[in-house]
Amino acid sequence: MNVTVTVPIYNTSKFLRQCLDSLAAQTLREIEFILVDDGSTDDSGAICDEYVAKDSRFRVFHQKNGGSAAARQTGLDNSHGEYVIVCDSDDWVEPMMYEKLHRKAIETGADMVLCGYVAEYVENRSELKQTVFKETDGIVDNFDLLSRGANSSWVKLIRKSLFESTGSTYEPGINLSEDSLIMYKLMKGNPKVVQIRENLYHYRRQFGGETYTNNVRMEHIRQLEFTYRWFKENYTNPEYRPLIHQRALDLVFACMRVSQLDKSFLRDFLRSELTWLTMISANISLKALITMSLKTLPMGLVKQIIGFLYPYIYK
């Protein structure tokens, strides 16, 4: 088996058929699709069973709801592919996506192959997205990848043995920033990474309702803190300090989007992780300046400032 695609699924029956149809249309033949029904309460589980019944490349695991990390780990634990990748159940892929990624991996002997994606918006607007990382002789600079690309595992085909050699598993309960955390773990193995400059994945962007972008809660902040502290404790060389600083700023800004913020948490985090010295020694940015103001201005005023700047900061 060349490639295993894991699809974590929770109540996405509205979009699931489009996702699974795009997987069924893949041109790579030695491929399997592991569907993990993570306790769905809609028709998602039945749709999974339907595809398993008509296509032997599909397997399904129905489990009690445990979150995205647990679902991804189930797929990884049961995978047979030399390479593994994740596909979110409300997205879809180009027919040759996994064949192109796998071909590049074989040609280069890479442990990880990256590609770009298409952001698909509800108003039928699409936008090509790809971070082009620094390269030397066609090999991606791992520091640049850590700096700008430790997320979006659905555009990263990864050799399964890299998980094994680094002892990398998904953390139960860390369902936000789980992409970044698993990448931090895998990059400790100094993998050989290459990239192809094609947009092969279609990422559905949704705003409003219960989406994370519009509904940040303290439980999300605690998960972000876990990932931040894991990174800080495991990347201790001086060259990583600017990255740690940036991750701390990102966490503070996420706090500013929580409706019922635990202010004592933010105050303690600022005191311990973002001192005046650390901010002055790092590159001064708009985020850093606003964060510094948190130490002097009333929090309500700072939240108003961030609300005004939100469209520009998160564009």
C-alpha positions in Angstrom: 0.0 0.0 0.0 1.5 3.3 -1.1 -0.7 5.9 0.7 -3.3 6.0 3.5 -5.7 8.9 3.7 -7.4 9.4 7.1 -10.7 11.3 7.1 -11.8 12.4 10.6 -15.6 12.8 10.5 -18.0 14.5 12.8 -21.4 15.7 11.7 -20.4 16.7 8.2 -23.1 14.8 6.2 -23.9 18.0 4.2 -20.4 17.9 2.6 -19.3 14.4 3.1 -20.3 12.9 -0.2 -18.4 15.5 -2.1 -15.3 14.7 -0.1 -15.6 10.9 -0.5 -16.4 11.1 -4.2 -13.2 13.1 -4.7 -11.3 10.4 -2.9 -12.9 7.6 -4.9 -11.8 9.3 -8.1 -8.1 9.3 -7.2 -5.8 8.1 -9.9 -3.3 6.5 -7.5 -4.4 2.8 -7.3 -2.4 1.5 -4.3 -4.3 3.7 -1.8 -6.7 3.2 1.1 -9.1 5.6 2.8 -9.7 5.2 6.5 -13.0 6.9 7.6 -13.2 7.7 11.3 -16.7 8.4 12.4 -16.0 10.3 15.6 -19.4 9.8 17.2 -21.5 11.7 14.6 -25.1 12.3 15.4 -26.2 13.1 11.8 -26.1 10.8 8.8 -22.3 10.8 8.5 -21.9 7.3 9.8 -24.4 5.8 7.4 -22.8 7.6 4.5 -19.4 6.1 5.5 -21.0 2.6 5.6 -22.4 3.2 2.1 -19.0 3.9 0.6 -17.3 1.0 2.4 -19.9 -1.3 1.0 -19.3 -0.3 -2.6 -15.5 0.4 -2.7 -12.9 -1.9 -1.0 -10.4 1.0 -0.7 -12.6 2.4 2.0 -12.6 1.3 5.7 -14.6 2.8 8.5 -14.2 3.0 12.3 -17.2 4.1 14.3 -16.0 5.4 17.7 -17.2 7.5 20.6 -16.6 11.2 20.1 -13.1 12.0 21.2 -12.2 14.9 19.0 -10.0 15.4 16.0 -6.8 14.3 17.6 -8.2 10.9 18.6 -9.8 10.4 15.2 -6.5 11.1 13.5 -4.7 8.7 15.8 -7.2 6.0 15.0 -6.4 6.4 11.3 -2.7 6.4 11.9 -2.8 3.3 14.1 -4.7 1.4 11.5 -2.9 2.6 8.4 -1.1 0.3 6.0 0.4 2.9 3.7 4.1 3.8 3.4 2.9 7.4 3.4 0.0 8.9 5.3 -2.0 12.1 5.0 -5.2 13.6 6.4 -8.3 14.9 4.5 -10.9 16.9 6.4 -14.4 15.6 5.7 -15.9 18.9 4.5 -13.1 19.4 1.9 -12.3 17.8 -1.4 -9.2 17.0 -3.5 -8.1 17.0 -7.1 -8.2 13.6 -8.8 -4.4 13.3 -9.1 -3.5 14.8 -5.8 -2.1 11.7 -4.0 -0.5 10.3 -7.2 1.4 13.5 -7.7 2.5 13.8 -4.0 3.5 10.1 -3.9 5.4 10.3 -7.2 7.4 13.3 -5.9 8.2 11.4 -2.7 9.5 8.4 -4.6 11.5 10.5 -7.1 13.2 12.4 -4.3 13.3 10.0 -1.4 11.5 12.6 0.7 10.0 12.0 4.1 7.4 14.7 3.5 5.9 16.3 0.4 4.0 19.6 0.5 1.6 21.2 -2.0 -0.7 24.2 -2.1 -4.5 24.5 -1.8 -7.5 26.4 -2.9 -9.5 28.3 -0.3 -13.2 27.9 -1.2 -15.6 30.5 0.2 -19.3 30.2 0.6 -20.0 33.0 -1.9 -18.4 30.9 -4.7 -15.1 32.7 -4.5 -11.9 30.8 -4.7 -8.4 31.8 -3.8 -5.1 30.0 -4.5 -3.0 29.5 -1.4 0.5 28.2 -1.1 3.5 29.1 1.1 6.6 28.6 -0.9 9.4 27.7 1.5 13.1 28.4 1.1 15.0 25.6 -0.6 18.5 24.4 -1.1 19.0 22.0 -4.1 15.2 21.4 -4.1 15.1 20.5 -0.4 12.9 22.6 1.9 14.6 24.5 4.7 13.2 22.9 7.8 13.6 26.1 9.9 11.5 28.0 7.4 8.9 25.3 7.4 8.7 25.4 11.2 8.4 29.2 11.1 5.7 29.5 8.4 4.2 26.1 7.7 3.6 24.0 10.9 -0.1 23.6 10.2 -2.5 22.3 7.5 -1.6 18.6 7.6 -4.0 17.9 4.7 -1.4 19.2 2.2 1.5 17.2 3.7 2.2 13.6 2.6 4.3 12.1 5.4 6.3 8.9 5.5 4.7 6.8 8.2 8.0 5.6 9.6 8.8 9.2 10.5 6.0 9.0 13.1 7.6 5.8 14.4 11.2 7.0 14.5 10.3 10.2 16.4 7.7 8.5 18.6 5.1 11.0 17.4 1.4 10.6 18.3 -1.5 12.9 18.5 -2.2 14.3 22.0 -5.7 13.3 23.2 -7.8 16.4 23.9 -5.6 18.7 21.8 -8.1 19.3 19.0 -7.0 22.8 18.2 -3.5 23.3 16.8 -3.2 19.5 16.6 -1.6 20.1 13.2 1.1 22.3 14.5 1.8 20.0 17.5 2.3 16.9 15.4 4.5 18.9 13.0 6.6 20.1 15.9 7.1 16.5 17.0 7.9 15.2 13.5 10.3 17.9 12.6 12.5 16.8 15.6 13.5 13.9 13.2 15.0 16.4 10.7 13.0 14.9 7.8 13.8 15.5 4.1 11.0 17.7 2.8 10.2 18.8 -0.7 7.4 20.8 -2.2 5.4 20.9 -5.5 3.9 24.2 -6.6 0.4 23.0 -7.4 -2.8 23.7 -5.6 -4.3 20.2 -5.2 -6.6 20.5 -2.2 -9.8 22.4 -1.8 -10.3 23.9 1.7 -13.8 25.0 2.5 -13.8 28.3 4.5 -16.8 28.8 6.7 -17.5 31.7 9.0 -20.1 32.2 11.7 -21.9 29.7 13.8 -19.8 27.4 15.9 -16.6 27.7 13.8 -13.5 28.3 15.8 -12.8 31.6 14.0 -15.9 33.1 15.5 -16.3 31.2 18.7 -13.0 31.0 20.6 -13.4 29.7 24.1 -11.1 29.3 27.0 -10.8 25.5 26.4 -9.3 26.4 23.0 -6.8 28.7 24.7 -5.7 26.0 27.0 -5.1 23.7 24.0 -3.0 26.4 22.3 -1.1 26.9 25.6 -0.3 23.1 25.6 1.1 23.3 22.1 3.0 26.5 22.9 4.7 25.0 25.9 5.5 21.8 24.2 7.3 23.8 21.5 9.1 25.9 24.0 10.3 23.0 26.0 11.5 20.9 23.1 13.1 23.6 20.9 15.6 25.1 23.2 18.3 26.3 20.9 18.7 30.1 20.6 17.7 30.2 16.9 14.1 29.1 17.9 13.5 32.0 20.4 11.9 34.3 17.7 9.5 31.5 16.8 8.6 30.9 20.5 8.0 34.7 20.8 5.7 34.7 17.8 3.7 31.7 19.1 3.3 33.6 22.4 2.0 36.6 20.6 -0.4 34.5 18.6 -1.8 33.0 21.8 -2.3 36.4 23.3 -4.3 37.5 20.3 -6.4 34.4 20.4 -7.2 35.4 24.0 -8.5 38.7 22.7 -11.2 36.9 20.8 -12.6 35.0 23.8 -16.0 36.3 24.9 -15.6 35.0 28.5 -11.8 35.4 28.9 -10.1 34.2 32.1 -8.2 37.5 32.7 -6.0 35.9 35.3 -4.7 33.4 32.8 -3.9 36.2 30.3 -2.2 38.3 33.0 -0.1 35.4 34.2 0.9 34.4 30.7 1.9 38.0 29.9 4.0 38.1 33.0 5.8 34.9 32.5 6.1 34.6 28.7 6.1 38.1 27.2 8.3 40.3 29.4 9.5 43.7 28.2 12.9 42.2 27.6 11.7 39.4 25.4 9.6 41.7 23.3 12.3 44.3 22.9 14.8 41.7 21.9 12.5 40.2 19.3 11.5 41.8 16.0 9.0 44.6 16.7 5.7 44.0 15.0 2.2 45.4 15.2 1.2 42.4 17.3 4.1 43.0 19.6 3.3 46.7 20.1 -0.4 45.9 20.8 0.7 43.1 23.3 3.0 45.6 25.0 0.1 47.9 25.4 -1.8 45.2 27.3 0.6 45.8 30.2 -0.4 49.4 30.5 -3.8 50.0 28.9 -7.2 48.8 30.2 -8.0 45.4 28.6 -11.4 46.7 27.3 -9.7 49.4 25.3 -7.1 46.9 23.9 -9.9 44.6 22.8 -11.6 47.5 21.0 -8.3 48.2 19.2 -7.9 44.5 18.2 -11.5 44.5 17.0 -10.8 47.4 14.7 -7.5 45.9 13.4 -8.9 42.3 13.1 -9.7 42.4 9.3 -6.1 43.5 8.7 -4.3 41.2 11.1 -6.2 38.1 10.1 -6.5 38.9 6.4 
